[in-house]
Amino acid sequence: MTQSLQDVQRQIDWLCDAMIPGDPDLGFPSARDVDVQNTLLPAALGTRPDLAPDFLALVARFPRDCPPDPLALVNAASEDERALLGRFIAGAYLMSPQVTERLGYPGFQELPLDPDYDEIMAAVEPIVERGPIYREV
């Protein structure tokens, strides 16, 4: 049976809280504070529709109610399963503007579409003029 995000919402809630509790001393919000569960995670799942079903199936295997030691269950998962959890939960967290601002990450920046060919040629011409400098071995 294919899982939906609504089917595993309770597991998602405690997984996000356990995996990213935040750190007030360093000024980092928790996953809940930036609404990973309801806003960012659905967006992250939408970017990888090839991996989303595997993630949802994995989360569905966890208990609906938060266990006494939730990270023990995460750590008991295989390396690939932990990578999948991290890809989506941490990836969604890093989509938050509050988090990227705190990290000092400006986001993707526009690159000029019209490169300065004079600058490129000024860098390349001395190398071309020098000629080959390697010996055959």
Backbone as CSV, one residue per row, in Angstrom:
resi,resn,N_x,N_y,N_z,CA_x,CA_y,CA_z,C_x,C_y,C_z
1,MET,0.836,-1.179,0.000,0.000,0.000,0.000,0.886,1.250,0.000
2,THR,0.549,2.182,-0.819,1.301,3.425,-0.903,0.884,4.353,0.233
3,GLN,1.860,4.902,0.907,1.613,5.802,2.027,1.503,7.237,1.532
4,SER,0.743,8.035,2.232,0.712,9.473,1.965,1.308,10.180,3.173
5,LEU,1.607,11.437,3.022,2.166,12.211,4.125,1.173,12.285,5.288
6,GLN,-0.100,12.363,4.988,-1.116,12.407,6.045,-1.139,11.099,6.838
7,ASP,-0.872,9.975,6.163,-0.870,8.678,6.846,0.216,8.576,7.910
8,VAL,1.304,9.284,7.716,2.453,9.168,8.631,2.732,10.467,9.384
9,GLN,1.743,11.340,9.448,1.957,12.653,10.053,2.400,12.558,11.510
10,ARG,1.845,11.640,12.261,2.231,11.521,13.672,3.694,11.096,13.806
11,GLN,4.137,10.169,12.962,5.536,9.760,12.994,6.440,10.925,12.580
12,ILE,6.020,11.643,11.553,6.805,12.797,11.077,6.969,13.811,12.205
13,ASP,5.909,14.063,12.944,5.978,15.055,14.024,7.066,14.712,15.029
14,TRP,7.073,13.475,15.532,8.086,13.171,16.549,9.464,12.963,15.942
15,LEU,9.534,12.482,14.690,10.851,12.345,14.048,11.523,13.705,13.876
16,CYS,10.771,14.681,13.410,11.344,16.021,13.224,11.779,16.618,14.556
17,ASP,10.937,16.448,15.580,11.303,16.967,16.907,12.565,16.299,17.435
18,ALA,12.680,14.991,17.214,13.842,14.252,17.722,15.106,14.554,16.929
19,MET,14.976,14.645,15.619,16.161,14.814,14.780,16.680,16.251,14.778
20,ILE,15.785,17.228,14.893,16.220,18.631,14.848,15.503,19.401,15.960
21,PRO,16.005,19.272,17.192,15.351,19.958,18.309,15.647,21.453,18.366
22,GLY,16.613,21.910,17.580,17.002,23.312,17.623,18.031,23.557,18.706
23,ASP,18.618,24.738,18.682,19.611,25.113,19.685,19.481,26.609,19.960
24,PRO,18.737,26.972,20.997,18.552,28.397,21.304,19.862,29.124,21.592
25,ASP,20.834,28.420,22.189,22.109,29.073,22.495,22.827,29.533,21.228
26,LEU,22.683,28.755,20.150,23.321,29.122,18.885,22.372,29.880,17.959
27,GLY,21.120,30.005,18.375,20.152,30.748,17.574,19.511,29.943,16.462
28,PHE,19.558,28.616,16.552,18.941,27.790,15.520,17.569,27.316,15.984
29,PRO,16.555,27.522,15.159,15.215,27.081,15.516,15.092,25.559,15.382
30,SER,14.078,25.011,16.000,13.802,23.582,15.850,13.071,23.356,14.525
31,ALA,12.969,22.100,14.138,12.216,21.765,12.929,10.772,22.220,13.064
32,ARG,10.207,22.060,14.239,8.822,22.490,14.471,8.696,24.005,14.340
33,ASP,9.683,24.750,14.835,9.633,26.217,14.786,9.574,26.750,13.355
34,VAL,10.189,26.038,12.417,10.175,26.501,11.017,9.148,25.734,10.186
35,ASP,8.303,24.948,10.861,7.183,24.238,10.236,7.626,23.234,9.171
36,VAL,8.667,22.483,9.502,9.130,21.438,8.586,8.000,20.458,8.292
37,GLN,7.286,20.041,9.337,6.287,18.983,9.196,5.184,19.330,8.201
38,ASN,4.711,20.556,8.221,3.522,20.913,7.439,3.810,21.668,6.148
39,THR,4.911,22.372,6.097,5.184,23.220,4.931,6.396,22.767,4.132
40,LEU,7.528,22.650,4.805,8.779,22.401,4.092,8.936,20.952,3.638
41,LEU,8.533,20.003,4.469,8.673,18.594,4.084,7.830,18.247,2.855
42,PRO,6.571,18.684,2.776,5.825,18.407,1.539,6.519,18.983,0.302
43,ALA,7.114,20.164,0.438,7.839,20.756,-0.693,9.059,19.916,-1.044
44,ALA,9.788,19.454,-0.016,10.973,18.627,-0.266,10.584,17.308,-0.935
45,LEU,9.506,16.694,-0.475,9.050,15.446,-1.088,8.663,15.663,-2.549
46,GLY,8.124,16.827,-2.834,7.753,17.144,-4.213,8.941,17.292,-5.142
47,THR,10.104,17.611,-4.591,11.285,17.765,-5.447,11.899,16.429,-5.834
48,ARG,11.583,15.377,-5.081,12.126,14.044,-5.375,11.011,12.993,-5.370
49,PRO,10.134,13.045,-6.360,9.036,12.074,-6.394,9.521,10.636,-6.560
50,ASP,10.766,10.459,-6.993,11.314,9.110,-7.121,11.665,8.508,-5.758
51,LEU,12.037,9.348,-4.788,12.426,8.868,-3.460,11.321,9.007,-2.412
52,ALA,10.339,9.836,-2.687,9.287,10.112,-1.709,8.559,8.845,-1.250
53,PRO,8.159,7.924,-2.134,7.462,6.724,-1.654,8.315,5.876,-0.703
54,ASP,9.605,5.777,-0.970,10.492,5.018,-0.084,10.593,5.690,1.287
55,PHE,10.673,7.014,1.294,10.725,7.757,2.552,9.448,7.534,3.354
56,LEU,8.302,7.670,2.703,7.028,7.506,3.404,6.852,6.083,3.917
57,ALA,7.281,5.093,3.137,7.188,3.697,3.585,8.086,3.460,4.793
58,LEU,9.268,4.060,4.797,10.180,3.933,5.924,9.573,4.555,7.179
59,VAL,9.043,5.753,7.046,8.449,6.443,8.194,7.251,5.661,8.727
60,ALA,6.503,5.021,7.856,5.327,4.247,8.276,5.712,3.065,9.160
61,ARG,6.943,2.606,9.065,7.404,1.483,9.899,7.652,1.894,11.350
62,PHE,7.805,3.193,11.596,8.020,3.683,12.954,6.683,3.715,13.705
63,PRO,6.715,3.632,15.037,5.463,3.707,15.797,4.813,5.082,15.660
64,ARG,3.492,5.088,15.758,2.762,6.351,15.608,3.043,7.299,16.779
65,ASP,3.150,6.758,17.971,3.419,7.581,19.151,4.919,7.616,19.414
66,CYS,5.372,8.744,19.902,6.804,8.927,20.163,7.299,7.934,21.205
67,PRO,8.314,7.152,20.864,8.881,6.213,21.835,9.727,6.955,22.874
68,PRO,10.082,6.284,23.968,10.898,6.930,25.004,12.245,7.445,24.478
69,ASP,12.859,6.715,23.549,14.145,7.125,22.976,14.015,7.107,21.454
70,PRO,13.460,8.174,20.881,13.192,8.157,19.440,14.438,8.035,18.571
71,LEU,15.540,8.606,19.014,16.753,8.528,18.200,17.335,7.123,18.168
72,ALA,16.997,6.309,19.159,17.451,4.914,19.141,16.846,4.193,17.943
73,LEU,15.593,4.495,17.630,14.960,3.881,16.455,15.595,4.378,15.160
74,VAL,15.901,5.651,15.125,16.559,6.206,13.934,17.936,5.576,13.776
75,ASN,18.678,5.474,14.858,20.022,4.890,14.797,19.996,3.404,14.465
76,ALA,18.904,2.733,14.784,18.785,1.302,14.482,18.494,1.047,13.003
77,ALA,18.094,2.074,12.288,17.835,1.929,10.852,19.149,1.716,10.116
78,SER,19.049,1.189,8.912,20.260,0.975,8.107,20.855,2.314,7.686
79,GLU,22.064,2.253,7.216,22.747,3.480,6.756,21.960,4.149,5.639
80,ASP,21.469,3.362,4.693,20.681,3.923,3.587,19.385,4.538,4.082
81,GLU,18.761,3.896,5.063,17.512,4.427,5.602,17.763,5.732,6.355
82,ARG,18.831,5.794,7.115,19.171,7.043,7.818,19.475,8.152,6.816
83,ALA,20.141,7.801,5.737,20.435,8.803,4.704,19.145,9.330,4.084
84,LEU,18.193,8.449,3.878,16.909,8.867,3.299,16.147,9.771,4.266
85,LEU,16.128,9.405,5.545,15.486,10.262,6.543,16.145,11.640,6.579
86,GLY,17.455,11.643,6.624,18.184,12.909,6.676,18.010,13.746,5.426
87,ARG,17.989,13.071,4.277,17.825,13.798,3.012,16.558,14.638,3.040
88,PHE,15.481,14.046,3.536,14.218,14.768,3.510,13.998,15.658,4.725
89,ILE,14.255,15.160,5.921,13.977,15.974,7.105,14.990,17.105,7.236
90,ALA,16.273,16.793,7.153,17.285,17.856,7.225,17.228,18.732,5.981
91,GLY,16.973,18.119,4.832,16.861,18.909,3.602,15.731,19.909,3.673
92,ALA,14.587,19.477,4.210,13.454,20.395,4.367,13.809,21.510,5.348
93,TYR,14.481,21.156,6.433,14.903,22.151,7.427,15.795,23.209,6.788
94,LEU,16.701,22.767,5.930,17.629,23.708,5.285,16.965,24.543,4.200
95,MET,15.714,24.269,3.896,14.959,25.109,2.959,14.383,26.343,3.656
96,SER,14.418,26.367,4.970,13.844,27.472,5.730,14.695,28.733,5.604
97,PRO,14.078,29.856,5.266,14.839,31.112,5.214,15.471,31.481,6.558
98,GLN,14.807,31.151,7.677,15.379,31.440,8.989,16.687,30.677,9.184
99,VAL,16.717,29.445,8.753,17.902,28.606,8.929,19.013,29.062,7.991
100,THR,18.692,29.287,6.731,19.738,29.707,5.791,20.316,31.060,6.188
101,GLU,19.469,31.935,6.716,19.974,33.234,7.167,20.929,33.049,8.350
102,ARG,20.541,32.181,9.283,21.391,31.936,10.456,22.720,31.298,10.056
103,LEU,22.691,30.462,9.010,23.920,29.835,8.512,24.776,30.795,7.686
104,GLY,24.193,31.918,7.295,24.916,32.857,6.449,24.950,32.434,4.995
105,TYR,24.019,31.571,4.619,23.960,31.086,3.233,23.030,31.999,2.444
106,PRO,23.539,32.686,1.446,22.694,33.630,0.718,21.743,32.973,-0.276
107,GLY,21.863,31.693,-0.461,21.018,31.014,-1.448,21.673,31.052,-2.812
108,PHE,20.932,30.571,-3.763,21.458,30.574,-5.121,21.537,32.002,-5.623
109,GLN,22.624,32.296,-6.284,22.810,33.639,-6.798,22.861,33.595,-8.312
110,GLU,22.341,34.618,-8.895,22.283,34.696,-10.343,23.688,34.858,-10.922
111,LEU,23.961,34.079,-11.945,25.219,34.213,-12.663,24.961,35.004,-13.930
112,PRO,25.890,35.866,-14.300,25.652,36.655,-15.516,25.617,35.750,-16.754
113,LEU,24.718,36.072,-17.657,24.599,35.290,-18.879,25.553,35.786,-19.965
114,ASP,26.128,36.943,-19.758,27.055,37.483,-20.746,28.450,37.583,-20.113
115,PRO,29.245,36.514,-20.243,30.578,36.525,-19.630,31.476,37.579,-20.278
116,ASP,32.436,38.035,-19.515,33.399,39.022,-20.007,34.528,38.262,-20.711
117,TYR,34.417,38.148,-22.046,35.391,37.376,-22.815,36.770,38.020,-22.812
118,ASP,36.829,39.325,-22.686,38.136,39.984,-22.613,38.888,39.537,-21.362
119,GLU,38.170,39.425,-20.245,38.795,38.979,-19.002,39.244,37.520,-19.123
120,ILE,38.421,36.698,-19.755,38.777,35.289,-19.944,40.017,35.174,-20.830
121,MET,40.043,35.918,-21.917,41.187,35.851,-22.825,42.451,36.396,-22.178
122,ALA,42.318,37.418,-21.339,43.487,37.963,-20.644,44.091,36.906,-19.721
123,ALA,43.264,36.039,-19.176,43.764,34.976,-18.309,44.367,33.837,-19.114
124,VAL,43.854,33.581,-20.312,44.274,32.428,-21.111,45.473,32.746,-22.012
125,GLU,45.583,33.952,-22.533,46.616,34.292,-23.512,48.042,34.009,-23.037
126,PRO,48.414,34.327,-21.795,49.785,34.018,-21.379,50.097,32.522,-21.441
127,ILE,49.123,31.708,-21.175,49.322,30.259,-21.207,49.485,29.794,-22.650
128,VAL,48.680,30.330,-23.537,48.769,29.957,-24.947,50.107,30.424,-25.523
129,GLU,50.530,31.645,-25.194,51.788,32.184,-25.691,52.986,31.388,-25.181
130,ARG,52.906,30.902,-23.955,53.991,30.126,-23.372,54.210,28.828,-24.157
131,GLY,53.151,28.245,-24.647,53.256,27.001,-25.383,53.328,25.806,-24.464
132,PRO,53.477,24.623,-25.045,53.529,23.401,-24.224,54.780,23.381,-23.359
133,ILE,54.619,22.934,-22.123,55.775,22.881,-21.234,55.999,21.491,-20.664
134,TYR,55.193,20.546,-21.058,55.326,19.199,-20.496,56.186,18.341,-21.421
135,ARG,56.982,17.478,-20.814,57.783,16.538,-21.582,57.008,15.247,-21.732
136,GLU,57.213,14.588,-22.837,56.592,13.277,-23.010,57.298,12.288,-22.126
137,VAL,56.563,11.383,-21.585,57.119,10.375,-20.678,57.150,9.046,-21.352
